[in-house]
Amino acid sequence: MDTTAIVGCFRNRSILITGSTGYLGKLLVEKMLRVQPEVRKLYLLIVDNDLFDVLREQHGADFQSVKNKIRPLAGDMSKENFGLGSSEIVHMSLQDVDAIVNSAATTNFYITLFA
């Protein structure tokens, strides 16, 4: 498989990532920043800001350059428009976001599969 085509797919792109504080999301964000340093911007829909602690720990002195590529958005997947304000939605949808990666998951382990 040609991995350069996959890496090149995100070059100079802005991506909205949901679930970026979960297990899969953290791995995705870290790998995206490490393997594709030419990604333009990552919009991270998060409930809290612990993601910056993880990135600061992993990138050390390079954290500032990584931080410039990240825009955290305080939001909630269960709300209309992710709970974001209209100005954030307009900016992302009309001006900047090229792709959305949904890695969000439920944190309620007691729900049934047949709702």
Stockholm file with secondary structure:
# STOCKHOLM 1.0

chainA/1-115         MDTTAIVGCFRNRSILITGSTGYLGKLLVEKMLRVQPEVRKLYLLIVDNDLFDVLREQHGADFQSVKNKIRPLAGDMSKENFGLGSSEIVHMSLQDVDAIVNSAATTNFYITLFA
#=GR chainA/1-115 SS CCHHHHHHHTTTCEEEEESTTSHHHHHHHHHHHHHCTTCCEEEEEESSSHHHHHHHHHHGGGHHHHHTTEEEEECCTTSGGGGCCHHHHHHIIIIICCEEEECCCCSCTTCCSCC
#=GC SS_cons         CCHHHHHHHTTTCEEEEESTTSHHHHHHHHHHHHHCTTCCEEEEEESSSHHHHHHHHHHGGGHHHHHTTEEEEECCTTSGGGGCCHHHHHHIIIIICCEEEECCCCSCTTCCSCC
//
